Amino acid sequence: MRPRTIPIMSATPHIETEITEGPVPEPTLGAGDGGGICGFVGVTRPEAHPTHGPLLALDYEAARPLADHLLRTIADEIARRHGLRRLTIRHAIGRVPIGDAAVAIVAVADHRDAAFAGCREAIDRTKSEVPIWKRERWRDGDSWSSRATAIEPPAAGARLCESAVPPIEAPR
């Protein structure tokens, strides 16, 4: 019978967050610091608008430095909630052409369930809570993404995250 191993968990997870100009580089998943490594890359996909034609690129804007602060706060909360060893969240601002990455996330934990859950929560909360907006650039015009034009105000008594910030309107 093999002796049972006990994972050594650092008290402080390694957190990296960045909002960067232009496409984000695809992440390096790495190895050796956990048994479960989960990565997500959100890429600008080709599509066509019924009246504006094909999509050329997406342009992202952010309310900085608030977006930087919230991204870090959310990452800290997620890493601690899921017992992650490492969490990296990077999001683009500016132009992101078809085929390039707008967001990249890597979550590392001792086990796959925590890595998957942390990665999923990271993309969901980044999209819903961080004040970053997406403008779609079509061949014959542009439009703000319907899912990104305004952050819904929180329900009565609810908080966006532990730092509790007021909702922000999207640029018009």
N, C-alpha and C positions, 0 to 999 in steps of 0.2 A: 504494500500500500504506500502510495506516494504521500509525503507530508504536505499538508495544506499550506498554501502560500497566502500571506496577508498583504494586500496592496498598500504601498506607502503613498498616502495622499498629502500633497502639500496643502498647508492651511490657507495659502493664498493662491488662487488660480492665476495663470498668466493670461492677461487680457490685452488685446490689441484692437483698437478701433481707429478708423481713418475715413475721412471724407476727402476724396482726391479729385483733382481736375482730370477730366477725360476718362476713358475706359479704365477699369481696374484690372491689374494683372491677374491671371488665373492663379489660384492659390496653390501652394505646395502643401500637400497633406502632411508630410513628415511621418515619422514613425518613432517608436520607442518610448513615448511618454504616456501611453495609454493603450488599453486593449480595444477600444472603439474609437474610430476616427470617421467623422461624417463631414462631407463637404457639400456645399451648394453654390452654384454659379448661376446668376440670373443674366441671360443674354438677350440683347435686342433681336427679336425675331422678325422675319419678313412677313408682312401682311399688307392688305389693301383696304383702303377706305372707299365706300361706295361712290363718293363724289370727289374726293381729293386724290385718288390714285394710290400708288404704292408708297409704303413707308420708306423714308430715306434714313432717318436717324431719330433718336430721342434726345432731348435736351433736359437736363435736370437742374433745378435751382434748390438752394437750401437756405433756411434762416439760420445763419451762423452768428455767433458761436453757440446759440441754443441747440442746434442740431448736433454739434460735436458733444456737448454736455449730455444730452439725452441719450445719444448712442452709447456713450461710456457707461452711464447709469444703468441703462437696460442690460448691457453686456455683463456688468458686475452682478446684477440681480439674477440673470439667467445662469451664469456660471455657478453662483452659490446655490441656487435652487436645485440644480441638477447634478451638483458635485463634479463639475467639469474641471479638468486639469488645465485646459487651454481653450480660449474662445477668441476667434478673430472675426471681426466684421468690418468690411470695407465697402463703401458706397461711392459711386461716381457723382460728380456734378459736371455741368457742361455737356458737350456733345458726345453721344455714344452711338456710333454707326451700327448698322445691321451686322450681326455676328460677333460684336464685341460685348464684353461683360460690363454690366452696370452695378452689380453687387456680387460679393464673394464672401462666403462664411465657412469657417472651419471650426468644428467643435470636437474636442478630444476628452474622453472620459475613460474610466476603467472598464466600462461595459458598453455595448452597442446601444442598449435602450436609452441610456442617459445621453449619449452622443447624438442619437437621432432626435430625441425630444428637445435637447438644447439647440440644435441646429434649426429645427422647425420653429421653435418659439422665437429664435433670433430673427428669422426672415419675417415672420408674421408681425412681430412687434416693431421691427424696423419700418416696415411698410405702413403700419397703422399709427405709430406714435411719434416718429421722428419727422420734423417738418422739412421734408424733401418732396418737391413737386416735379411732375413729368409733363413736358410738352412734346407732343408727337409732331414730327416734321414730315409732311407728306409731299409728294411731287407738286401738287397744286394747292398748297395751303398748309396750315398747321392748326392744332387744337390741343387744349389741355386735356389730359387723361381724365375721364369722368371719375375714376377712383382716386385721383390725386389732387383734385382742385380744392378740396377743403378737408381739414381734419374735423370730424364730428366732435361737438362738445361732449364732455363726459356726462354720463347719467348723474342725476342728483346724488351727491355724496361720493361718487366714484373718483378715482385718481388715475391719471394716465400712467404714472409710475411712481415709485417711492419719492421722487423729487417734486411731484405735483406742480405742474406748470399749466398756465392757462392755454386754451386752444389758440391756434394761429390760423389766420385766413391765408389762403393761397394767393400768389400774385395774380392780378387780372390782366 
